[in-house]
Each structure stands twice: as C-alpha cells, then as structure tokens.
C-alpha cells in the first residue's frame, strides 16, 4: 500500500496523498465514463431523448461500438488526475490541521 510499514495514514507524505487522489479520479472515470457518455447522448441527441438509459446504452454500443463509450476519456482523465489529487490532498491536510488545533494531536 501507500502507507509505510508501522505507520498510519497521518504519516503519509504529500506526494503519496496527491497520487492516491489523482488515481481515485482516474479510476472513477474508468468506471463511469460510459454512463456519462450515454447520459449526455440522451440529453443532446433527439433520437435518444425518449429511450431508457439501458436502451440508450445498448443502442450506443450497437451503433457506434465500444470505443464510442470512451470517446473523450483521455482529456477527461488528464483533467481528473490533477483536480482530484489537489482536492484529496487539501482535504487530508485540512483534517490534519483540524486534529492538531482541536485535539492537540501531532498527526
């Protein structure tokens, strides 16, 4: 894991926290990008407007292929990695500061 042997997550260096946050964003988009693609198609393409999500997903796959479900994925993860890295690291550091301030902890 990212946590050194015998340490807690409070001991993680900032670069590990940034990496964990960035990868969480990438993995999120790996899993949910096809659903987002279909949702967007349902919102913008009149031929998909009255379909259920599952019907729209099937039609997208059948008509345009698997690759179409991930069209635009690269640029999305290029944005997601730094955005999630900074968000996650900021959250972790604020929690550490809060613990020090409120509980007097040295985390």
Backbone bond lengths (Angstrom), bond angles and torsions (degrees), N, CA, C in turn:
res aa  C-N    CA-C-N  psi(-1)  N-CA   C-N-CA  omega(-1)  CA-C   N-CA-C  phi
1 X - - - 1.437 - - 1.525 110.93 -
2 X 1.284 115.17 -173.96 1.460 121.65 179.35 1.521 112.45 -83.98
3 X 1.345 117.05 -18.48 1.455 120.58 -178.06 1.525 110.17 -85.19
4 X 1.341 117.70 125.18 1.468 120.27 179.44 1.541 111.63 -61.15
5 X 1.313 115.55 152.12 1.461 122.60 179.57 1.533 110.22 -53.70
6 X 1.335 116.11 129.47 1.456 121.13 177.05 1.518 114.94 76.58
7 X 1.314 117.79 9.73 1.468 121.85 -178.68 1.529 109.44 -115.79
8 X 1.326 115.99 170.66 1.464 121.29 175.59 1.522 108.58 -110.81
9 X 1.327 116.55 174.59 1.470 119.04 179.53 1.523 111.26 -64.56
10 X 1.325 117.59 -22.45 1.459 120.61 177.49 1.526 111.66 -67.18
11 X 1.334 117.34 -18.69 1.466 121.67 -179.94 1.529 112.94 -91.46
12 X 1.320 117.49 -2.40 1.464 120.43 -177.84 1.526 111.32 -64.05
13 X 1.322 117.11 136.65 1.469 119.30 174.50 1.533 110.43 -72.52
14 X 1.309 114.90 157.37 1.468 120.73 -176.62 1.520 112.47 -56.68
15 X 1.327 119.04 -39.32 1.468 119.53 -177.64 1.530 111.44 -64.49
16 X 1.330 118.46 -31.99 1.472 120.37 175.93 1.524 111.26 -69.11
17 X 1.332 115.90 -38.98 1.465 120.39 178.88 1.528 109.83 -66.71
18 X 1.323 117.01 -42.59 1.471 120.69 177.47 1.527 110.72 -60.68
19 X 1.336 116.43 -44.20 1.465 120.46 179.71 1.530 110.97 -62.88
20 X 1.333 116.92 -44.58 1.465 120.49 -179.92 1.526 111.12 -61.65
21 X 1.315 116.53 -44.04 1.463 119.92 178.47 1.515 112.57 -64.30
22 X 1.332 116.42 -43.56 1.462 120.61 178.76 1.512 112.42 -61.89
23 X 1.319 115.90 -44.51 1.466 119.56 -180.00 1.523 111.70 -67.71
24 X 1.322 117.59 -31.93 1.472 119.01 177.24 1.530 110.06 -62.65
25 X 1.334 116.89 -39.19 1.465 120.05 177.41 1.516 112.37 -66.23
26 X 1.327 116.66 -41.86 1.467 121.01 178.78 1.533 110.19 -63.39
27 X 1.329 116.67 -46.47 1.466 120.04 -178.80 1.531 112.02 -65.89
28 X 1.332 116.25 -36.03 1.464 119.66 175.72 1.532 109.92 -57.66
29 X 1.346 116.04 -50.12 1.460 119.15 -177.21 1.529 112.50 -69.77
30 X 1.327 118.09 -28.08 1.471 119.86 173.80 1.525 110.08 -60.43
31 X 1.321 115.59 -42.12 1.465 120.36 -177.01 1.528 112.90 -77.59
32 X 1.327 117.49 -40.43 1.461 120.00 -168.50 1.522 115.73 -107.11
33 X 1.327 118.41 -2.48 1.458 119.80 -178.93 1.535 112.67 -61.00
34 X 1.342 119.30 -42.75 1.472 117.91 178.15 1.530 112.57 -58.31
35 X 1.322 117.33 -41.10 1.472 120.22 178.90 1.527 110.72 -64.61
36 X 1.316 116.80 -40.13 1.457 120.60 178.93 1.526 111.03 -66.15
37 X 1.321 116.48 -38.29 1.467 121.46 177.54 1.525 110.31 -61.00
38 X 1.329 116.56 -47.05 1.469 121.16 -179.21 1.527 110.26 -66.54
39 X 1.324 117.68 -41.22 1.467 121.46 178.09 1.527 110.36 -58.81
40 X 1.323 116.82 -44.52 1.459 121.16 179.35 1.525 110.93 -64.20
41 X 1.328 115.76 -41.29 1.467 120.24 178.65 1.535 109.87 -62.51
42 X 1.326 117.17 -39.71 1.469 121.19 179.17 1.530 111.37 -66.09
43 X 1.324 116.50 -32.13 1.459 120.26 -179.17 1.532 112.56 -78.78
44 X 1.334 116.80 -32.81 1.463 120.05 -171.11 1.523 115.49 -105.89
45 X 1.318 117.84 -28.38 1.467 121.12 -175.04 1.531 109.40 -98.18
46 X 1.334 117.65 114.66 1.464 120.76 -177.53 1.536 113.82 -56.95
47 X 1.332 117.96 -28.52 1.463 119.48 -179.55 1.537 111.67 -73.13
48 X 1.322 117.39 -13.63 1.466 121.82 179.19 1.526 112.30 -106.21
49 X 1.314 116.87 -7.41 1.466 122.30 -170.83 1.526 114.43 -57.22
50 X 1.320 118.35 -41.02 1.464 120.94 -174.89 1.529 113.61 -99.23
51 X 1.315 117.20 11.26 1.459 120.64 179.41 1.521 110.46 -88.30
52 X 1.325 115.68 152.80 1.464 119.43 170.71 1.530 107.37 -70.87
53 X 1.318 116.32 164.55 1.458 119.48 179.50 1.525 110.40 -58.73
54 X 1.320 117.02 -46.46 1.467 120.66 -177.74 1.529 111.16 -62.80
55 X 1.324 117.57 -41.81 1.471 120.87 177.60 1.525 110.95 -63.91
56 X 1.329 116.49 -41.70 1.467 120.33 179.01 1.523 110.61 -65.79
57 X 1.323 116.93 -38.74 1.466 121.35 177.80 1.532 110.05 -62.53
58 X 1.330 116.11 -48.38 1.466 120.63 179.89 1.526 111.56 -61.36
59 X 1.336 116.76 -42.65 1.461 120.25 -179.16 1.533 110.60 -66.30
60 X 1.310 117.05 -41.38 1.469 120.72 178.44 1.518 110.11 -60.48
61 X 1.314 116.15 -47.78 1.467 121.15 -179.48 1.530 110.93 -63.23
62 X 1.337 116.55 -45.90 1.471 120.88 -177.52 1.525 112.18 -67.33
63 X 1.318 116.59 -38.26 1.462 121.13 -175.29 1.524 112.98 -83.17
64 X 1.317 116.19 -44.04 1.464 120.24 -171.21 1.524 114.42 -111.24
65 X 1.329 117.41 -11.48 1.463 120.98 177.80 1.521 113.47 88.62
66 X 1.324 113.98 171.01 1.460 122.06 -177.81 1.527 111.84 -59.33
67 X 1.340 116.42 -40.50 1.462 120.80 -177.08 1.529 111.88 -58.15
68 X 1.324 117.17 -32.89 1.464 120.33 -177.40 1.525 111.55 -65.56
69 X 1.319 117.12 -25.54 1.460 120.38 179.78 1.525 111.35 -70.48
70 X 1.333 116.95 -20.25 1.466 122.07 -179.66 1.532 112.94 -114.58
71 X 1.332 117.64 14.56 1.467 120.56 177.86 1.528 109.19 -63.76
72 X 1.325 117.00 122.07 1.458 121.68 -178.18 1.517 114.31 93.34
73 X 1.328 116.66 0.85 1.466 121.22 -177.44 1.528 112.31 -62.75
74 X 1.331 117.83 -41.82 1.467 121.17 -175.23 1.522 110.85 -59.01
75 X 1.318 117.34 -49.55 1.465 119.65 -178.76 1.528 110.59 -65.49
76 X 1.317 116.51 -33.41 1.465 120.15 178.87 1.519 111.44 -65.49
77 X 1.337 117.49 -44.32 1.469 118.54 179.99 1.526 111.62 -74.33
78 X 1.332 117.24 -25.77 1.469 119.56 174.74 1.534 110.31 -65.34
79 X 1.302 116.55 -30.46 1.462 121.46 175.02 1.527 110.81 -83.21
80 X 1.331 116.55 -39.81 1.459 121.11 -174.45 1.522 113.03 -66.19
81 X 1.340 117.66 -38.79 1.464 118.89 -176.53 1.529 111.44 -59.02
82 X 1.332 119.77 -57.46 1.468 117.85 -178.74 1.530 113.34 -66.40
83 X 1.323 117.37 -37.11 1.465 119.83 -179.32 1.523 111.13 -62.37
84 X 1.329 117.07 -46.32 1.458 120.56 -179.71 1.527 111.97 -73.12
85 X 1.326 116.95 -33.10 1.463 120.42 177.66 1.527 110.10 -60.83
86 X 1.321 116.81 -49.66 1.464 121.09 -178.47 1.528 111.05 -67.39
87 X 1.325 117.28 -41.99 1.466 120.56 179.51 1.524 110.81 -61.06
88 X 1.325 116.98 -47.97 1.460 122.35 -178.16 1.529 110.42 -64.58
89 X 1.322 117.82 -45.47 1.468 121.18 -179.64 1.527 110.84 -64.99
90 X 1.314 117.05 -41.14 1.463 120.45 177.88 1.519 110.41 -60.80
91 X 1.330 116.56 -46.93 1.462 120.47 178.50 1.532 110.82 -58.24
92 X 1.325 117.16 -49.20 1.467 120.81 -178.51 1.529 111.74 -61.16
93 X 1.307 117.15 -40.38 1.469 119.67 -179.48 1.524 111.89 -71.79
94 X 1.324 118.31 -35.92 1.465 120.98 175.69 1.527 109.96 -64.73
95 X 1.328 117.30 -41.75 1.469 120.62 177.34 1.532 110.00 -60.83
96 X 1.319 117.67 -43.03 1.473 121.07 178.47 1.528 111.03 -62.45
97 X 1.324 116.10 -44.97 1.467 119.52 178.44 1.525 111.41 -62.60
98 X 1.311 115.83 -42.52 1.463 121.18 178.87 1.533 110.13 -60.76
99 X 1.329 116.87 -45.56 1.463 120.66 178.80 1.527 111.05 -59.54
100 X 1.318 116.51 -42.81 1.470 120.07 178.89 1.524 110.97 -63.49
101 X 1.320 115.83 -44.02 1.464 121.13 -176.65 1.525 111.43 -69.63
102 X 1.320 116.96 -47.67 1.458 121.25 -173.50 1.530 112.17 -83.09
103 X 1.305 116.38 -43.24 1.461 119.84 -173.45 1.532 113.95 -105.95
104 X 1.309 116.26 -3.62 1.461 119.64 -178.70 1.503 113.72 66.46
105 X 1.330 116.71 19.78 1.467 122.41 -178.81 1.518 110.23 -75.98
106 X 1.314 117.85 151.80 1.474 123.07 179.99 1.525 111.81 -98.75
107 X 1.322 118.25 21.53 1.472 122.27 -176.31 1.488 111.87 -61.81
